[in-house]
Amino acid sequence: MNDPLYADALAPFLTEVQRLRPPDAEVIDAHTHLGLDEDGRSLALDQLLAQLDAADARRACVFPLHDPERTPAYSTPNDRVITWAKESDGRLTPFCRLDPAEDPIGEGERCLAAGARGIKLHPRAQDFVFDSPEMRAIFALAERTRAPILIHAGRGLPPLADGLADLAMSHPNVVLILAHGAICDQGILTSRLADHPGVLYDISCFFPLDVIELFARAPAERIVFASDPPYGLPATTLYMALRVTAQAGLDESAVRGVLGATMAGLLDGHGLPLATPPRRGASITLAGRLARVYGYASLTGPALFAGVPEQALAMLDMALAACRDPEPGDVSEALEAIGSALRAARVLLESPDGVRPAIDLVYRAIVRAATELPDPT
């Protein structure tokens, strides 16, 4: 990897983070993994802690990946995560992963007694629906033990909002963390669960527009920082969180809540803060030039993840073309910063070990494009 190239391109984004982050604000990552996934991804304890350090994040919630050794009942990966959390000097709060088809109550009770503090459910990986006796029993366990439940609510799911909302509303004392901004059914879930006192939405999303819209649908006090390692990075998501909260007009106290104070209240037993109305309106204002850049650049990462590098390069080249504008208007500074990041990403993509830093730069570029505040004049 071309380290100096990456460092130079990254520097302006790090400067922005320093400017936007409230002094001494605690960052808690609500969504991280450890172990091995059957898709080949993996993350070790020292790697996760280093990623948290890069974002100056003190704590995180952690649970197993879709481990090849998950049978029976996720007991082996659950034990590993609980052990790793005990070795983290208090930085990691373990959640146990449950499969509704494999003794979820027995495994949940065993893990919670062993030190787990919450439950992770993945309806896509485990292929379950929420209208079942097993799910009602899991929610009853969470209610009895005061264990929060984090649920994958991202891509790859059929419509699940109605079943999940019915179950959640019948258990108002269970704190839910809907992962990935609940993008699988964001509109329905934020509407139907608006009166539930304990539904949180984590912001581990690839597209910043999903998070921008979340602040129009849910209270800021119910939105929490999350990055989804090994698929995302805390430092990269921190940049997105700070840009989106600034665009939404959040005050310093609300920003602190999103970054970590809300999760600290949950994990430390102080409860959740009072919810206020959503902070932003239903419309997103974006300069046309930046919208073009966002549209093309946002397709680069998905093409890389899908294993179509030629398509990724084609989209990146189109985004770069949109940055080359002799009449940039009031977004000249943004276009210059975005163009510099995308040019560096283009070079980095030519080497196998440059893909991850290239994706990092592309992601920061689309965040800047999506969150640039228009000139009030």
HELIX and SHEET records of a PDB file:
HELIX    1   1 ASP A    3  LEU A   20  1                                  18    
HELIX    2   2 LEU A   45  ALA A   54  1                                  10    
HELIX    3   3 SER A   75  LYS A   86  1                                  12    
HELIX    4   4 PRO A  104  ALA A  114  1                                  11    
HELIX    5   5 PRO A  133  THR A  145  1                                  13    
HELIX    6   6 ALA A  161  MET A  169  1                                   9    
HELIX    7   7 ALA A  179  ALA A  182  5                                   4    
HELIX    8   8 GLN A  186  ARG A  192  1                                   7    
HELIX    9   9 PRO A  208  ARG A  217  1                                  10    
HELIX   10  10 ALA A  220  ARG A  222  5                                   3    
HELIX   11  11 PRO A  234  GLN A  247  1                                  14    
HELIX   12  12 GLU A  252  ARG A  256  1                                   5    
HELIX   13  13 GLY A  257  ALA A  261  3                                   5    
HELIX   14  14 THR A  262  LEU A  267  1                                   6    
HELIX   15  15 GLY A  288  ALA A  297  1                                  10    
HELIX   16  16 THR A  300  PHE A  305  1                                   6    
HELIX   17  17 PRO A  309  CYS A  323  1                                  15    
HELIX   18  18 GLY A  329  VAL A  331  5                                   3    
HELIX   19  19 SER A  332  LEU A  348  1                                  17    
HELIX   20  20 PRO A  352  GLY A  354  5                                   3    
HELIX   21  21 VAL A  355  THR A  371  1                                  17    
SHEET    1   A 9 SER A  42  LEU A  43  0                                        
SHEET    2   A 9 ILE A  28  LEU A  36 -1                                        
SHEET    3   A 9 ARG A  59  PRO A  64  1                                        
SHEET    4   A 9 LEU A  92  ARG A  97  1                                        
SHEET    5   A 9 GLY A 118  LEU A 121  1                                        
SHEET    6   A 9 ILE A 149  ILE A 151  1                                        
SHEET    7   A 9 LEU A 176  LEU A 178  1                                        
SHEET    8   A 9 VAL A 199  ASP A 202  1                                        
SHEET    9   A 9 ILE A 223  VAL A 224  1                                        
END                                                                             
